[in-house]
Amino acid sequence: MKAKNKFQQQIVEASKTLPTITKQQVQWGYDNTIEHIGRRTNKGIITCTKCAHSWQGEGELINTLLGCDCPNCKTKLIVKTTKQRVFDGSYYMTIITAHKGFQVLRTIMIKCKGKVSETAKYSHSEVMQRWIAPNGRYATFAKLRQTMGTMYYDSWIFHTSLELRAENDVYDRIFTGEVYPRQKLIPEVKRAGYKKNIKAKPFDLFHTLLSDNRMETLLKTGQTELFKLFLNDKSRKISDYWVSIRICNRNGYKIKDASLWCDYINYLRYFGKDLHNAKYVCPSDLHKEHDRYMDKRTKAETQKEIEKLREKEADFAEAKGKFFGILFSDGTITVRVLESIEEMILEGKFMHHCVGDYYSKADSLILSATIDGKRIETVEISFSRLAVIQSRGVCNKNTEYHDQIIWLVNKNIPLIQQRLAA
């Protein structure tokens, strides 16, 4: 696409002098992004698909669960017992650099083809660039994608050129992969308080920091949990909480559980409390006050909600019906989509948290994790990010199964993605 304005023209000109990816950067990608397979036969012979070395492995359960290191090349392997002989994998890495006053995010797809008895073969291609100006404005360069006859939105046509493309939410969904450790930042990003240890997609992080000075304030005042919440949960609007956040900052009140605090502020707003008053917005026991106001609201609205169920259930089913029936398990934990407003209200009551209020959130899908029919945690997934926003047990506390639940849900995100695309 041709540049349509001076901003795009400026980026097109700057792109002409952007240095090529170095051999050192590519090699780092080969060394740090690829999951190499240890192909195990039924007789226990393991073959490293990186260097082709073979040896007698230990028991199947030990090797399959824990993996192993190749005794020849020392590579960490994921062991699979299979007759498959060829293993193809695609991986992403991101290089963060600066050029001509722009923050540039360069996305490289790395391909690895491993074959039993042969050393692995590697290739790479730079598939996308995101150019971000100091004011947060941005443009995207990318290769063409195969959009017909495939369910994968990142089926790149590698022989095409990196060119300016019309903005598409697909580019926001491309996996970041591993981030190259040596980063070059524009001064505006440094001044905004950027921290490498914040786990977020680099584009979301840089674009948000440069386009919203309130997010910059959160970082600089140590409200990191709030920053991560507003960055990752698009259903939360920072403007809805900003007056109360300023009171917290003025009183040196650090918010450790951002999601819980925001829900608590919503309860205060519902009951008409003064959101400028530190007495309310800076509670010494957040969990206790949250639960107290949640119970008050539950009592006030339960009957009203039940009476309206019939007229609201149709809208709920229309909005979320395509996801009904999704259920998956790891043998111990079972996770399923809640399929009615009544189920969500009951889930909130039994778990003593506020998920019963979430049925109207357009960007959310609510699932219940159980063991032998007993509720363990409630999981919220964002449609726009295709990621878990939160998973809460009774009284918003994590259970001993929390990490296992998150892993199980993330593993099955493609089920939801398929229904979303249908």
C-alpha positions in Angstrom: 0.0 0.0 0.0 1.2 3.5 -0.8 1.8 6.0 2.0 -1.3 8.1 2.4 0.0 10.9 4.7 3.2 12.6 5.8 3.5 10.4 8.8 3.4 7.2 6.7 5.8 8.8 4.2 8.2 9.6 6.9 8.2 6.0 8.1 8.6 4.6 4.6 11.7 6.8 4.1 13.1 5.7 7.5 12.5 2.1 6.7 14.9 2.3 3.7 17.9 2.8 6.0 16.9 0.3 8.7 19.9 -2.1 9.2 19.4 -5.7 8.2 19.1 -8.4 10.9 22.5 -9.5 12.0 23.9 -13.0 12.1 24.3 -12.7 15.8 20.6 -11.9 16.3 19.5 -14.8 14.0 21.8 -17.2 15.8 20.4 -16.1 19.2 16.9 -16.9 17.8 18.0 -20.3 16.7 19.5 -21.0 20.1 16.7 -19.6 22.3 13.3 -19.9 20.5 13.2 -23.5 19.2 11.7 -26.4 21.1 13.8 -29.4 19.9 12.2 -32.8 19.9 13.8 -36.0 21.3 12.1 -38.7 19.2 11.7 -41.8 21.3 11.0 -45.3 19.9 9.0 -47.9 21.6 12.3 -49.6 22.6 13.4 -46.4 24.4 15.9 -45.2 21.8 16.0 -41.4 21.8 17.2 -39.4 18.8 18.0 -35.7 19.1 16.4 -33.9 16.2 18.9 -31.1 16.5 22.2 -33.0 16.1 20.9 -36.6 15.2 22.7 -38.2 18.1 20.9 -41.4 19.4 21.1 -43.1 22.8 19.2 -45.5 25.1 16.9 -43.3 27.2 15.4 -43.9 30.7 11.9 -44.9 31.4 9.2 -43.5 29.1 7.4 -41.7 32.0 10.5 -40.0 33.2 11.7 -38.8 29.8 8.2 -37.8 28.6 7.3 -35.8 31.7 10.7 -34.3 32.5 12.3 -34.2 29.1 16.1 -34.7 28.9 19.3 -33.2 27.6 21.1 -34.5 24.6 24.4 -36.0 25.8 26.1 -34.9 22.6 24.9 -31.3 22.0 23.5 -30.6 25.5 20.3 -29.3 24.0 17.1 -29.5 26.2 14.7 -31.8 24.4 11.0 -32.4 24.6 10.7 -36.2 24.4 7.9 -37.7 22.3 7.4 -41.4 21.7 6.3 -41.7 18.1 7.1 -43.2 14.7 7.2 -39.8 13.1 10.5 -39.1 11.5 10.2 -35.4 10.3 9.5 -32.6 12.7 8.7 -29.1 11.4 8.4 -26.2 13.8 7.8 -22.4 13.5 8.7 -19.9 16.2 8.8 -16.2 16.7 11.3 -13.8 18.1 11.1 -10.0 18.5 13.9 -7.5 18.2 13.4 -4.1 19.9 15.3 -1.3 18.4 15.2 2.4 17.6 15.6 4.1 14.2 15.2 7.7 13.1 13.4 8.6 16.2 10.9 5.7 16.0 10.6 2.7 18.3 10.7 -0.3 16.0 9.6 -3.8 16.8 10.9 -6.4 14.3 9.2 -9.8 14.2 11.2 -12.7 12.9 9.7 -16.1 12.1 12.2 -18.9 12.6 11.6 -22.3 11.1 13.3 -25.6 12.1 13.1 -28.9 10.3 14.4 -31.8 12.2 14.7 -35.3 10.7 15.8 -38.5 12.3 19.4 -39.3 11.4 20.0 -35.8 10.0 21.1 -32.6 11.7 18.4 -29.9 12.0 18.0 -27.3 9.2 17.1 -23.7 10.0 15.7 -20.7 8.2 14.3 -17.3 9.1 12.3 -14.5 7.7 11.5 -11.0 9.0 7.7 -10.9 8.6 6.6 -7.8 10.4 7.7 -4.4 11.7 5.8 -2.1 14.0 7.0 1.5 13.9 5.9 3.6 16.9 6.3 7.4 17.1 7.1 9.2 20.4 3.4 10.3 20.6 2.2 6.7 20.2 1.1 6.9 16.6 2.2 3.8 14.6 2.4 2.1 11.3 2.9 -1.5 10.3 5.2 -3.1 7.7 4.5 -6.8 6.9 4.7 -9.5 4.4 1.6 -10.8 2.7 -0.4 -13.5 4.4 -2.2 -16.5 3.0 -5.8 -15.7 3.9 -7.7 -18.4 1.8 -8.0 -22.0 2.6 -6.2 -21.9 6.0 -7.3 -21.3 9.6 -4.0 -19.7 10.5 -3.9 -16.0 10.4 -0.1 -15.9 10.3 0.5 -18.1 7.2 3.1 -15.7 5.8 4.0 -15.7 2.1 7.7 -15.5 2.6 8.8 -14.5 -0.9 6.8 -11.2 -0.6 8.3 -7.9 0.5 7.9 -6.1 3.8 5.6 -3.2 2.8 3.4 -0.7 4.5 0.0 -2.4 5.2 -3.4 -1.2 6.3 -3.9 -1.7 10.0 -5.5 -4.9 10.9 -6.1 -6.4 14.4 -4.4 -9.6 13.2 -1.0 -7.8 13.5 -1.8 -7.2 17.2 -2.4 -10.9 17.7 0.9 -12.1 16.2 2.8 -14.0 18.8 5.8 -12.1 20.2 7.9 -15.1 21.0 11.2 -14.6 22.7 12.5 -11.1 22.9 16.2 -10.5 21.9 17.9 -9.3 25.1 19.8 -6.3 23.6 17.3 -3.5 23.2 17.7 0.0 21.8 15.1 2.4 23.1 14.1 5.9 22.0 14.5 8.6 24.8 10.7 9.0 25.2 10.3 5.3 26.2 13.1 5.6 28.7 11.6 8.7 30.3 8.2 6.9 30.5 9.7 4.4 33.0 9.8 1.3 30.7 10.8 -1.8 32.6 12.0 -5.0 30.9 10.5 -7.2 33.6 6.8 -6.4 32.7 5.4 -9.4 30.9 3.4 -8.0 28.0 3.5 -7.8 24.3 6.1 -5.2 23.4 3.8 -3.4 21.0 1.0 -3.0 23.6 3.6 -1.9 26.2 5.3 0.8 24.0 2.2 2.0 22.3 0.4 2.4 25.7 3.3 4.1 27.4 3.7 6.6 24.6 0.1 7.4 24.0 -1.3 7.6 27.5 0.6 9.6 30.1 -1.7 8.2 32.9 -0.1 4.8 32.2 3.3 6.4 32.5 2.2 7.8 35.9 1.2 4.3 37.1 4.7 3.0 36.3 6.5 5.9 37.9 4.4 5.8 41.1 5.0 2.1 41.5 1.4 1.0 40.7 2.7 -1.8 38.5 -0.2 -4.1 39.1 -2.7 -1.6 37.9 -0.5 -0.9 34.9 -0.5 -4.5 33.9 -4.2 -4.8 34.5 -5.1 -1.9 32.2 -2.6 -3.1 29.6 -3.9 -6.6 29.4 -7.6 -6.2 30.2 -9.2 -4.0 27.6 -12.6 -4.1 29.3 -11.2 -2.0 32.1 -10.9 1.7 31.3 -8.4 3.7 33.3 -10.6 6.8 33.1 -13.2 4.9 35.3 -10.7 4.7 38.1 -8.4 7.6 37.6 -9.7 9.9 40.3 -9.4 7.2 42.9 -5.9 6.2 41.7 -4.8 9.8 42.2 -6.1 9.6 45.8 -4.1 6.3 46.3 -0.9 7.9 45.0 -1.4 11.0 47.1 -1.7 8.8 50.2 1.1 6.4 49.3 -1.3 3.5 48.9 0.1 0.7 46.8 -2.5 -1.6 45.1 -1.3 -5.2 45.1 -4.4 -6.8 43.7 -5.4 -4.6 40.8 -8.4 -6.6 39.6 -9.9 -6.9 43.1 -9.4 -3.2 43.8 -11.1 -2.2 40.6 -14.1 -4.4 41.4 -14.2 -2.8 44.9 -14.2 0.7 43.3 -17.1 -0.4 41.1 -19.0 -1.4 44.3 -18.3 1.9 45.9 -19.6 3.7 42.8 -22.7 1.5 42.8 -23.5 2.6 46.4 -22.8 6.2 45.7 -19.7 6.5 47.9 -17.2 9.3 47.6 -14.5 8.0 45.2 -12.3 11.0 46.2 -12.2 9.9 49.8 -9.1 7.9 51.0 -11.3 6.4 53.7 -13.1 4.4 51.0 -10.5 4.0 48.2 -7.6 3.1 50.4 -8.9 0.3 52.6 -6.5 -1.3 55.1 -8.1 -4.7 54.4 -9.1 -4.7 50.7 -10.4 -8.3 50.7 -12.6 -7.7 53.7 -14.1 -4.5 52.3 -14.5 -6.0 48.9 -16.4 -8.9 50.2 -18.5 -6.8 52.5 -19.7 -4.6 49.6 -20.0 -7.5 47.3 -22.4 -9.2 49.8 -24.4 -5.9 50.1 -24.7 -5.7 46.3 -25.6 -9.4 46.0 -28.5 -9.0 48.5 -29.7 -5.8 46.7 -29.6 -7.3 43.2 -30.1 -11.0 43.5 -33.9 -10.9 43.4 -33.9 -8.2 40.7 -31.5 -10.2 38.5 -33.4 -13.4 38.8 -36.6 -11.7 37.7 -34.8 -10.4 34.6 -33.2 -13.7 33.7 -35.7 -14.6 31.1 -35.3 -11.4 29.0 -31.5 -11.3 29.4 -30.8 -15.0 28.8 -31.7 -14.6 25.1 -29.2 -11.8 24.6 -26.6 -13.7 26.6 -27.1 -16.9 24.5 -26.9 -14.8 21.3 -23.6 -13.2 22.4 -21.9 -16.3 23.8 -23.9 -19.2 22.4 -21.2 -20.3 19.9 -18.9 -21.2 22.9 -21.5 -23.3 24.7 -20.4 -26.9 25.0 -16.7 -26.2 25.3 -15.3 -28.6 28.0 -11.9 -30.0 28.5 -10.0 -31.9 31.2 -6.5 -33.1 32.2 -8.0 -36.1 34.0 -8.2 -34.3 37.3 -9.4 -30.8 36.6 -12.4 -30.2 34.3 -13.0 -26.8 32.8 -16.3 -25.8 31.1 -17.9 -22.6 29.8 -20.7 -21.2 31.9 -23.8 -21.2 29.7 -26.3 -19.0 31.3 -26.6 -15.9 33.5 -28.1 -18.0 36.2 -25.0 -20.2 36.2 -22.8 -17.2 36.5 -24.8 -15.8 39.4 -24.7 -19.2 41.2 -20.9 -19.4 40.5 -20.4 -16.0 42.1 -22.4 -16.9 45.1 -20.7 -20.3 45.8 -17.3 -18.9 45.1 -17.9 -15.6 47.0 -16.6 -13.4 44.2 -18.2 -11.0 41.7 -18.2 -13.1 38.5 -22.0 -12.9 38.6 -21.7 -9.3 37.4 -19.6 -10.3 34.4 -22.4 -11.6 32.1 -22.6 -8.3 30.2 -18.9 -8.0 29.5 -18.6 -8.3 25.8 -14.9 -9.1 25.8 -15.1 -11.9 28.3 -15.8 -15.6 28.4 -16.3 -17.2 31.8 -15.4 -20.8 32.6 -15.6 -22.9 35.8 -12.8 -25.2 36.9 -14.0 -28.2 39.0 -12.6 -31.4 40.5 -15.2 -34.1 40.9 -17.9 -31.6 40.4 -16.6 -29.2 43.2 -15.9 -25.7 42.1 -12.2 -24.8 42.4 -11.6 -21.6 40.5 -13.5 -19.4 38.0 -11.6 -18.3 34.9 -12.1 -15.2 32.7 -10.7 -15.2 29.2 -10.5 -12.1 27.0 -11.7 -12.6 23.4 -9.6 -9.7 22.1 -6.3 -11.1 23.6 -7.2 -14.8 23.6 -5.6 -15.0 27.0 -6.6 -15.6 30.6 -7.2 -12.4 32.4 -7.8 -13.9 35.8 -8.5 -17.1 37.6 -10.0 -16.9 41.1 -10.9 -19.4 43.8 -13.2 -18.9 46.8 -13.0 -15.3 48.0 -10.8 -14.3 45.1 -7.9 -16.4 46.4 -5.7 -18.7 44.3 -5.8 -22.4 45.0 -3.1 -25.0 45.0 -4.4 -25.9 41.5 -4.1 -22.3 40.1 -1.0 -22.8 37.9 -2.4 -26.2 36.7 -5.7 -24.5 35.8 -4.0 -21.7 33.9 -1.8 -24.1 32.0 -4.9 -26.3 31.1 -6.9 -23.3 29.8 -4.0 -21.8 27.8 -3.4 -25.2 26.2 -7.1 -25.2 25.0 -7.3 -21.6 23.9 -7.4 -22.9 20.2 -10.8 -24.4 20.9 -12.1 -20.9 21.8 -10.2 -19.3 18.9 -11.9 -21.8 16.4 -15.4 -20.9 17.7 -14.5 -17.2 17.6 -13.5 -17.5 14.0 -16.6 -19.6 13.0 
